[in-house]
Amino acid sequence: MSTPPDGLPIYRVLTGPDDAVFCHRVSEAIALGYELHEGPAVTFNGERVIVAQAVVWPAQS
């Protein structure tokens, strides 16, 4: 597939608390065919750890 399904963009940043829900969202993106773009960004908002992970659709050669 040369483009992401369901009209999704080729570049996405997934964000949220560092929990199982966030991990499932990243896992679902990978299962669709996205690839991780470098490592995650992590911060603490005073209450919980917040994570951001960029994913990209692989370029077709």
C-alpha positions in Angstrom: 0.0 0.0 0.0 1.5 3.3 -1.1 -0.6 5.5 1.2 -1.9 5.1 4.7 -5.4 3.6 5.1 -8.5 5.6 5.9 -7.1 8.9 4.7 -4.6 9.0 7.6 -1.6 11.4 7.1 1.9 10.0 6.3 3.3 11.7 9.4 1.6 11.5 12.8 2.6 12.4 16.4 0.9 10.3 19.0 0.8 11.8 22.5 -0.7 10.9 25.8 0.0 9.6 29.3 2.6 6.8 29.5 0.1 4.0 30.0 -1.2 0.9 28.3 -3.7 2.9 26.2 -0.8 5.0 24.7 1.2 1.8 24.0 -1.8 0.2 22.2 -2.2 3.3 20.0 1.5 3.1 19.0 1.2 -0.6 18.4 -1.9 -0.2 16.3 -0.1 2.4 14.1 2.8 -0.1 13.6 0.3 -2.8 12.8 -1.2 -0.6 10.1 2.3 -0.2 8.5 3.7 3.0 10.1 7.3 3.0 11.3 8.7 4.7 14.4 10.4 8.0 13.6 13.3 8.1 16.1 12.7 7.7 19.8 9.9 9.1 21.9 9.9 12.4 23.7 9.0 12.2 27.4 8.0 14.8 29.9 6.4 15.0 33.4 3.5 17.4 33.9 3.6 17.3 37.7 1.2 14.4 37.9 2.1 11.9 35.3 4.6 11.1 32.5 3.5 12.2 29.1 4.9 10.6 26.0 5.0 11.7 22.3 6.0 9.3 19.5 6.2 10.3 15.9 5.3 7.7 13.3 5.8 7.9 9.5 4.4 6.0 6.6 7.4 4.2 4.8 8.5 5.8 1.6 7.9 3.6 -1.5 11.0 3.2 -3.7 
